Amino acid sequence: GGVRPANPPHPNRPPRELLSVATPYISSMGVLPWSCRCGLNPTPSKNRGAPARPPPPHPAARVRRSKYTGQSVRAMPMRVLTVGKKRSQGTQLLVEEYKEKLGHYCDVEDTLIKSNPKLTSDVKVQIEAEDASMMQQLKAEDFVVVLDENGKDVMSEQIADLIGDAGNTGSSRLTFCIGGPYGLGIQVRERADATIRLSSLVLNHQVALILLMEQLYRGRGQSSKDKSIITRFELQWHHLVLFARAASQFHHLIRCRQFFCFSGFLLD
């Protein structure tokens, strides 16, 4: 005896979340315009005179790629120099994990330089001592990249470009330098072939190290032949489209009018 709602939800209608995610991008996946196979006409548009709104671009089209994506890049050895005290166990575990991943592409070395080797309370003397210790680790044939708050802001794709460019310079090793609590000394800054910053925020040297290792792995993957970063994204998108197509076929067989006329595209 209750009052029936005007538009009750249909039991066979697909989840609203699936429709809102999959429908706007179907046309950008190369799917043909919709043509109903059962003879039913789609519901007329409410705004028949209005121009059709172009579909949003496919998410993969917005992904920036390195200029070395898909190319063979020289397997240049990498080294990361950091100034600081003994690392926490969690930080060291993450560093070792990324070293293992990067090891599939090139040789990776991680060196920790002791902070304040002279045990002085003078900040200037501390910076000079750390500066001298780091300079002893650098070789003339190294391509040196310094992480500094006044460096150039870079994105992941630019780090991939930096890795590829360094391999074309004839250098024997790519070395990244992370300073201590008071930054890097003047000698290392002047020795740098490139100066970058990973963030406008002030980062602890352990956090900066983890962030750098992750970006090196990401950048090295982008500039390699397997294109692991882009491939993983496109694979996830491919699974979403396959699921949307399977849902459309199922609901076409059950309730063609209710489901298939909601969209102007052929999903199967």
Phi, psi and omega in degrees: 000002180283166178278129181282132179297152184297315182231080181291145178295134181281135183294336182263003181286138181294162180303139180299327180296321180295317181294318183292332181273315189277322188300314185297340186252003186296318182296328181285352179269009178082023180276142183289153175303151187289138171217114184291134184268357182255003177092357180278140179270144178292158179295132180300145179289143178290328180252068185295324183278346183282145178294148181292134179281128180294142180293152178296153181293152177299138181304326181295335180289340180269355181282122178283141182242151174289152178290349178259007180299128180084002180251157175282123181247138181302132179284077185277129178300145180240149177219137179242120177254126179231145176254126179172183178271187181299134183284157174288160182296321180295319179296316181295324178296318179293319178299315180296324179296315180288329175296321178294320179293316179293336180297342176287341182254323185197171175283135183232134179232138180237122183236128177256121178262131184296133179283140178051063183297335181269000179052048182254157176265355179275118184298319181297317179294322178297315180297318180295321179293317178294324178298315179294322179295321180288323179297329177293336181274346183267143177249161183295330183268008178280145168264111190259127176242122182257134174265116186216148181295339178262011181281182181280133175292132182231153173254173183301320181294327179287330174293321175298320176296321180297319178297316179293319180295320180297325179292340180268359183272349184088003178290153183269342183204146177257118185241130177251137183242125177242123184281178180273203184296336181250014176087190183265157179277174186292326182294316180292321179299318180287333179284341187297138171271338177207145179233122184229169170222140183275340182199155174280352177277156174276119186250139169299147185298331177289320177294317179298323179295314180297316180297319179295315181298320178295319180290327176294318177296317179295314181293320179293326177291323180291326183269010179257173185291327186285343178050053189298323184292309181294321182297319181295320179295314182294329178293318178297319178295322179298319178297321178297317181294319178299320179294319179295320179294318178297319178296321181293321179295319181296314183282339174294323180286329184273302183224086185298314185294316186291323185263312192288337182271002179285340186227158179262027185229152175264116186267342184255000000 
